[in-house]
Amino acid sequence: MAAKAKDETETGGAKPKRGLGVSTVLETLRREILELKLAPGSPIDETELSQRFKMSRTPIREALIKLANDGLVVTLPNRATIVAPLDFLELPSFYDALTLMYRVTTRLAAQNRTQDEVAVIRDLQAQYSDAVADKDVYRMIEVNRYFHSAIAKAGKNRYYTELFERLLDEGRRLLRFYYSSFNDELPAAYLDEHEEMVRAIEAGDVGAADRIAGQHADQIVRQIQSYIVDDRRLNAEISL
């Protein structure tokens, strides 16, 4: 009874169900990290989060473990937790790998896709289009990840899929820079690139799939690079 009373005191009332509490913390923090409302490298304090969400530390810790598995937070040797830093010096290598995997996975999807897989890809593209229309950047980032993951899975090479998903996960916060460069209003021409990609995959046109995916990756990389160069705050972070 004493332990239960302590939990209720800490949370300001009845303790929420653990699953619901973990989900609430997880989704809130994931959104704030991906939208860069929580800056890379910023500290995460369990006590503050416990007070903020009005729950005990147990669901807070479970949510942080899930975020760590997603590469969004890091636990330091002193057991402090921070938002995962962005390694700007490694970006050229990241861009090279990302561009290559865009091309490889889209080529393979054009070769190996089934109609059911094309239907999944089309549905995700429709969700992405809706998110763009709503200017819902968080949804744009998340759905874009699953759209390209579905393309990779349609290519049926597990090793490429796992590598690409890792790159997509690491690149989600960079996409925030990408959308910010357009003031969160993605030009129709870049949305059309997704549509062209889907059409090439469905038609089994390997050459077109490769070309479109390469163009798509190149314009994303150029836009992010330009935004980083123009943003003085990011330049200051790089110089540190």
Secondary structure per residue as TSV (DSSP state, phi and psi in degrees):
chain	resnum	aa	ss	phi	psi
A	1	M	-	360.0	-38.5
A	2	A	H	-63.6	-41.4
A	3	A	H	-63.9	-40.6
A	4	K	H	-63.8	-42.5
A	5	A	H	-61.8	-37.9
A	6	K	H	-64.2	-43.3
A	7	D	H	-61.2	-42.8
A	8	E	H	-68.1	-33.5
A	9	T	H	-66.4	-42.4
A	10	E	H	-65.7	-33.4
A	11	T	H	-98.4	-1.3
A	12	G	T	76.6	23.4
A	13	G	S	155.4	-161.0
A	14	A	S	-61.7	138.5
A	15	K	-	-71.4	129.8
A	16	P	-	-68.7	157.6
A	17	K	-	-58.1	140.8
A	18	R	H	-59.0	-47.7
A	19	G	H	-58.5	-43.8
A	20	L	H	-65.9	-40.8
A	21	G	H	-64.8	-44.6
A	22	V	H	-61.7	-44.9
A	23	S	H	-61.7	-41.4
A	24	T	H	-63.2	-48.4
A	25	V	H	-64.5	-45.1
A	26	L	H	-59.7	-51.0
A	27	E	H	-68.3	-37.0
A	28	T	H	-66.4	-47.9
A	29	L	H	-69.1	-38.1
A	30	R	H	-60.3	-45.0
A	31	R	H	-61.5	-44.9
A	32	E	H	-67.0	-34.1
A	33	I	H	-72.3	-45.9
A	34	L	H	-67.7	-31.7
A	35	E	T	-86.5	3.4
A	36	L	T	63.5	22.1
A	37	K	S	-72.0	-28.8
A	38	L	S	-103.3	111.0
A	39	A	-	-69.4	147.3
A	40	P	T	-53.9	132.7
A	41	G	T	87.1	-6.7
A	42	S	-	-75.0	145.8
A	43	P	E	-72.4	150.6
A	44	I	E	-120.7	118.6
A	45	D	-	-104.6	118.1
A	46	E	H	-60.9	-39.0
A	47	T	H	-64.0	-44.5
A	48	E	H	-63.0	-40.4
A	49	L	H	-66.4	-38.7
A	50	S	H	-60.1	-42.2
A	51	Q	H	-69.5	-41.0
A	52	R	H	-61.8	-46.3
A	53	F	H	-92.3	-2.4
A	54	K	T	56.5	51.1
A	55	M	S	-148.1	166.4
A	56	S	-	-69.9	173.1
A	57	R	H	-74.4	-19.3
A	58	T	H	-59.5	-53.4
A	59	P	H	-66.2	-28.7
A	60	I	H	-62.3	-47.7
A	61	R	H	-65.0	-39.4
A	62	E	H	-63.6	-40.3
A	63	A	H	-65.4	-39.6
A	64	L	H	-67.0	-34.2
A	65	I	H	-63.8	-42.8
A	66	K	H	-65.0	-40.3
A	67	L	H	-66.1	-35.6
A	68	A	H	-65.7	-39.8
A	69	N	H	-63.3	-29.0
A	70	D	T	-84.3	-2.1
A	71	G	T	77.0	18.2
A	72	L	S	-97.1	-21.5
A	73	V	E	-132.0	159.9
A	74	V	E	-133.9	136.7
A	75	T	E	-98.3	123.5
A	76	L	-	-82.2	165.1
A	77	P	T	-55.5	-29.9
A	78	N	T	-83.6	8.8
A	79	R	S	76.9	2.5
A	80	A	-	-72.7	148.7
A	81	T	E	-112.9	135.9
A	82	I	E	-133.5	159.2
A	83	V	E	-65.2	133.9
A	84	A	-	-54.9	128.0
A	85	P	-	-67.1	159.4
A	86	L	-	-101.9	123.5
A	87	D	-	-90.1	90.6
A	88	F	G	-64.9	-28.6
A	89	L	G	-69.6	-22.0
A	90	E	G	-92.7	-0.4
A	91	L	H	-60.4	-40.3
A	92	P	H	-56.2	-42.7
A	93	S	H	-66.4	-38.4
A	94	F	H	-62.9	-46.1
A	95	Y	H	-59.6	-42.8
A	96	D	H	-60.2	-47.2
A	97	A	H	-65.8	-41.7
A	98	L	H	-63.5	-46.0
A	99	T	H	-61.5	-43.7
A	100	L	H	-61.0	-42.8
A	101	M	H	-72.7	-31.4
A	102	Y	H	-55.6	-48.9
A	103	R	H	-68.3	-48.8
A	104	V	H	-61.2	-48.3
A	105	T	H	-69.1	-34.3
A	106	T	H	-72.6	-37.0
A	107	R	H	-59.8	-48.7
A	108	L	H	-65.3	-35.1
A	109	A	H	-62.8	-40.3
A	110	A	H	-63.7	-31.1
A	111	Q	H	-78.9	-39.2
A	112	N	H	-117.5	-0.3
A	113	R	-	-65.9	152.3
A	114	T	-	-105.9	166.9
A	115	Q	H	-65.2	-34.5
A	116	D	H	-64.2	-39.4
A	117	E	H	-68.2	-38.5
A	118	V	H	-61.9	-38.8
A	119	A	H	-62.5	-40.3
A	120	V	H	-64.1	-44.5
A	121	I	H	-62.6	-42.2
A	122	R	H	-64.5	-39.5
A	123	D	H	-63.8	-42.4
A	124	L	H	-65.9	-37.1
A	125	Q	H	-64.4	-37.8
A	126	A	H	-64.3	-39.9
A	127	Q	H	-64.0	-40.3
A	128	Y	H	-64.2	-43.2
A	129	S	H	-60.1	-40.7
A	130	D	H	-64.4	-41.0
A	131	A	H	-64.3	-39.7
A	132	V	H	-62.9	-44.1
A	133	A	H	-62.0	-35.3
A	134	D	H	-85.2	-5.6
A	135	K	T	56.1	36.3
A	136	D	-	-91.7	90.4
A	137	V	H	-63.5	-39.0
A	138	Y	H	-59.5	-46.0
A	139	R	H	-65.8	-37.9
A	140	M	H	-59.2	-45.4
A	141	I	H	-64.4	-46.6
A	142	E	H	-69.0	-46.5
A	143	V	H	-68.4	-36.5
A	144	N	H	-57.5	-40.6
A	145	R	H	-60.8	-47.2
A	146	Y	H	-73.8	-28.0
A	147	F	H	-61.6	-51.7
A	148	H	H	-72.5	-29.4
A	149	S	H	-65.5	-40.5
A	150	A	H	-64.0	-37.5
A	151	I	H	-62.7	-45.4
A	152	A	H	-61.1	-41.9
A	153	K	H	-64.5	-34.2
A	154	A	H	-66.3	-21.0
A	155	G	H	-76.7	-19.2
A	156	K	T	64.8	36.5
A	157	N	-	-123.0	105.6
A	158	R	H	-59.4	-36.8
A	159	Y	H	-68.6	-42.5
A	160	Y	H	-64.3	-41.6
A	161	T	H	-61.4	-46.6
A	162	E	H	-64.4	-41.2
A	163	L	H	-65.4	-44.7
A	164	F	H	-65.1	-40.9
A	165	E	H	-62.7	-37.3
A	166	R	H	-63.1	-44.3
A	167	L	H	-65.3	-40.9
A	168	L	H	-62.1	-41.7
A	169	D	H	-64.9	-43.8
A	170	E	H	-66.4	-27.3
A	171	G	T	-91.2	1.1
A	172	R	H	-61.8	-38.8
A	173	R	H	-73.1	-29.5
A	174	L	H	-64.2	-31.2
A	175	L	H	-64.3	-25.7
A	176	R	H	-63.7	-39.6
A	177	F	H	-62.5	-41.1
A	178	Y	H	-58.3	-51.2
A	179	Y	H	-69.6	-34.3
A	180	S	H	-62.1	-32.1
A	181	S	T	-64.8	-20.0
A	182	F	T	-106.5	13.8
A	183	N	T	54.8	37.3
A	184	D	T	65.6	16.2
A	185	E	-	-115.8	89.7
A	186	L	-	-65.2	125.5
A	187	P	-	-59.3	144.6
A	188	A	H	-58.2	-33.0
A	189	A	H	-60.6	-34.2
A	190	Y	H	-82.1	-27.7
A	191	L	H	-68.2	-37.0
A	192	D	H	-62.9	-27.5
A	193	E	H	-60.7	-38.1
A	194	H	H	-61.8	-44.7
A	195	E	H	-61.4	-43.5
A	196	E	H	-64.2	-36.8
A	197	M	H	-63.0	-45.5
A	198	V	H	-63.0	-42.6
A	199	R	H	-62.6	-41.3
A	200	A	H	-64.9	-40.4
A	201	I	H	-64.0	-47.1
A	202	E	H	-63.1	-37.7
A	203	A	H	-77.7	-10.1
A	204	G	T	71.1	25.5
A	205	D	-	-89.7	92.8
A	206	V	H	-63.7	-43.4
A	207	G	H	-62.6	-44.7
A	208	A	H	-66.1	-39.7
A	209	A	H	-60.7	-44.0
A	210	D	H	-62.1	-48.6
A	211	R	H	-63.5	-47.1
A	212	I	H	-65.1	-42.8
A	213	A	H	-63.2	-40.4
A	214	G	H	-63.6	-44.0
A	215	Q	H	-62.5	-42.1
A	216	H	H	-61.3	-47.7
A	217	A	H	-64.5	-41.9
A	218	D	H	-61.8	-43.4
A	219	Q	H	-70.7	-32.5
A	220	I	H	-65.5	-46.4
A	221	V	H	-62.2	-45.9
A	222	R	H	-60.0	-41.1
A	223	Q	H	-67.4	-42.3
A	224	I	H	-65.5	-44.0
A	225	Q	H	-59.5	-43.3
A	226	S	H	-64.1	-41.3
A	227	Y	H	-65.7	-42.7
A	228	I	H	-63.2	-42.6
A	229	V	H	-62.5	-38.4
A	230	D	H	-81.0	-17.5
A	231	D	-	-91.9	110.3
A	232	R	H	-64.9	-31.7
A	233	R	H	-65.8	-41.4
A	234	L	H	-68.4	-37.5
A	235	N	H	-62.3	-38.2
A	236	A	H	-64.2	-39.5
A	237	E	H	-66.6	-39.1
A	238	I	H	-63.9	-40.4
A	239	S	H	-68.7	-22.2
A	240	L	-	-72.0	360.0
